[in-house]
């Protein structure tokens, strides 16, 4: 578990979706390391238990609630668990994302397209509604972080509709930031390729070749994004809302040259 030396989350509670591994787990680990409590969600109970084992704190600091991210009953259960077990909710991190479709947009299966939007965009809005209804924003320092992608900022060959969904999530971030200010700040993070199981197909055949495209000469680690999310949701970012933080190892520099 990351030890940043900071305690920005002491007395605060975060709910992190899609947190059984990868970026979501890294976000939860950072919150716990900085003194906070977390509720983590994902589909599989076994994966969530493994995540709790990695967080290595008791039930007074970390709880898991299993379910589908786009299931309203699961959303309500997870949010109410945060409120009942930890006395309130201060931070929501919408991290869950799927991409079951690869290939050109003109060949996209419409059922897959709807599922991508349901999970990557509409679920983020639904989680936000549930959290606000349960009291997010009633205490100072409330924040939402949506996990977007650099695929939402430009062409993304092969994963184009995933990029479309992340563009929509960035748009949702802007609109929610305007509507929920000043009580709740809403920002997004747009990572490039991060070494997770979700992104493995993009780098596992030749990681060195994939990393060579980045000025910093490495791929992202989940902890890189966990640190960025912890910053955006903390009081250190108290004058930032409606923004998308690009975390890409410098890859976007190429576009400006």
Secondary structure, DSSP 4 states (H G I P E B T S, - for coil): ----S--TTTT-EEEESS-SSHHHHHHHHHHHHTT-EEEEEES-HHHHHHHHHHHT--TTTEEEEES-TT-HHHHHHHHHHHHHHHS---EEEE--------S-GGG--HHHHHHHHIIIIIHHHHHHHHHHHTTTTSSTTEEEEEE--GGGTS--TT-HHHHHHHHHHHHHHHHHHHHHTTTEEEEEEEE--BSSSTTGGGTTT-HHHHHTTSTTSS-B-HHHHHHHHHHHTSGGGTT--S-EEEESTTTTHHHH-
